Amino acid sequence: MKKIILFLIAPMLMFGCKENSPLSDVELNNPALISPEITLSKHENELGRRNTELIVYLNDKNNNSIDLLKGGVKLNNKPLGVHTEVGGAPYYSLDNVELVPKRKYEFKISLADEKEYPCIIYSPEKSLSNINIPEYHDMNSPLIISWGNLNQSGTDYYLEIRNDDRVEEIMLNSILIKVGSYAFPPDLLAFINKGQRGDIFITLKAVTSGKIDPKFNGGSVKIVESICRQVTLGNAGSAMGEEKDYQSYTPK
């Protein structure tokens, strides 16, 4: 198992958001000026609500997003629309997109000279279906979670445990994937929740990567699936309070 990654949520806000690239005002013919960032995601939150979305950024060297002045993006010959984030960064997307197992998703990015450059990803054979986690757990004992059959190759899996302040992410190795379960130790539960009772969130995430046309300046095309569940941590040993040697009350 790879090393656990720990970080605080608050410092993430220090990283800047994308902006509209100056290259949006230029007709581009050179794919080396672009780094595609393509993500097809499917998420089920702690309430069981599911959402699937496709987001495509065409980044410049400063990681700002390009709205091609002449050109566009297609998924299996279906043109993607251009949208704008609150901060002004443009991105390409497609309404009512679905993530179907064992399918080819081919993105073609066309530039001003009408040349097209492919980015291809194949959806995994097995989609995430469920994770088994208790709704309540005694924080003094290991928290055991389990899952169904996962893909044995081609997909990376991660477990995330978090509350409002802290997050830890663990990459599952091939042994854990086959075993089908993982136990979070009590000391980690205490650290995440600062030794206090309360709610935490457990997420199982699957990441599958595809291939970017080498003429681009790097980039990525990924399928990201995730399922989140909420767990209430308590202290079973103190649930009834301190035991006192009092005589029992006898109702009249």
MOGI-V250452 format. One record per backbone hydrogen bond with DSSP energy under -0.5 kcal/mol. NH is the residue of the N-H (numbers start at 1). CO is the residue of the C=O. E is the energy in kcal/mol with one decimal. If there is no record, write none. Layout:
[[NH	CO	E] [NH	CO	E]]
This chain:
[[2	171	-0.7] [5	169	-2.3] [6	4	-0.6] [7	167	-1.8] [9	165	-2.0] [12	9	-1.6] [13	10	-1.9] [14	11	-1.9] [15	12	-1.4] [21	65	-3.1] [24	21	-1.9] [25	22	-1.6] [26	23	-1.5] [28	26	-0.6] [31	29	-0.7] [33	30	-1.6] [34	31	-2.0] [35	59	-2.4] [36	218	-0.6] [37	57	-2.9] [38	220	-2.9] [39	37	-0.5] [39	55	-2.5] [40	222	-2.7] [41	39	-0.6] [41	53	-2.8] [42	224	-2.4] [43	51	-2.8] [44	226	-2.0] [45	49	-2.5] [48	45	-2.2] [51	43	-2.3] [53	41	-2.3] [55	39	-2.4] [56	92	-2.3] [57	37	-2.4] [59	35	-2.1] [59	57	-0.7] [60	64	-2.6] [63	60	-2.0] [65	19	-1.9] [66	58	-2.7] [68	66	-0.7] [69	26	-0.7] [72	110	-1.7] [74	108	-2.0] [75	78	-2.6] [76	74	-0.5] [76	106	-3.1] [78	75	-2.0] [79	77	-0.6] [80	73	-2.8] [81	93	-2.3] [83	91	-3.2] [85	89	-2.9] [88	85	-1.7] [91	83	-2.3] [92	56	-2.9] [93	81	-2.4] [97	94	-0.8] [100	98	-0.7] [102	123	-0.5] [102	124	-1.2] [105	103	-0.5] [105	121	-3.0] [106	104	-0.6] [107	105	-0.6] [107	119	-3.2] [108	74	-2.3] [109	117	-2.4] [110	72	-2.5] [110	108	-0.6] [111	115	-1.9] [112	28	-2.8] [114	111	-2.1] [117	109	-1.7] [119	107	-2.6] [120	211	-2.0] [121	105	-2.1] [123	103	-2.7] [132	146	-3.2] [133	131	-0.7] [137	232	-2.5] [139	137	-0.6] [139	234	-3.2] [141	138	-1.9] [143	184	-2.5] [144	142	-0.8] [145	182	-2.7] [146	132	-1.5] [147	180	-1.9] [148	130	-0.9] [156	207	-2.8] [158	205	-2.7] [159	170	-2.9] [160	203	-2.7] [161	168	-2.5] [162	201	-2.0] [163	166	-2.0] [167	7	-1.8] [168	161	-2.4] [169	5	-2.1] [170	159	-3.0] [172	157	-2.5] [172	170	-0.5] [177	173	-2.1] [178	174	-1.8] [179	175	-2.6] [180	176	-2.5] [181	176	-0.6] [182	145	-2.3] [184	143	-2.9] [184	182	-0.5] [185	183	-0.5] [188	185	-0.7] [189	185	-1.8] [190	186	-2.5] [191	187	-1.8] [192	188	-2.8] [193	189	-2.1] [194	191	-1.0] [195	190	-2.7] [196	193	-2.3] [198	233	-1.7] [200	231	-2.8] [201	162	-2.8] [202	229	-2.9] [203	160	-2.6] [204	227	-2.3] [205	158	-2.9] [205	203	-0.5] [206	225	-3.0] [207	156	-3.0] [208	223	-2.6] [210	221	-2.6] [211	120	-3.0] [213	118	-1.0] [216	213	-2.1] [217	31	-0.8] [217	34	-2.6] [218	216	-1.7] [220	36	-2.5] [222	38	-2.7] [223	208	-2.6] [224	40	-2.4] [225	206	-2.6] [225	223	-0.5] [226	42	-2.1] [227	204	-2.0] [228	44	-2.6] [229	202	-2.5] [231	200	-2.7] [232	135	-2.9] [233	198	-3.6] [233	231	-0.6] [234	137	-2.6] [236	234	-0.5] [238	235	-1.2] [239	236	-0.8] [241	238	-1.0] [246	244	-1.9] [251	249	-0.6]]
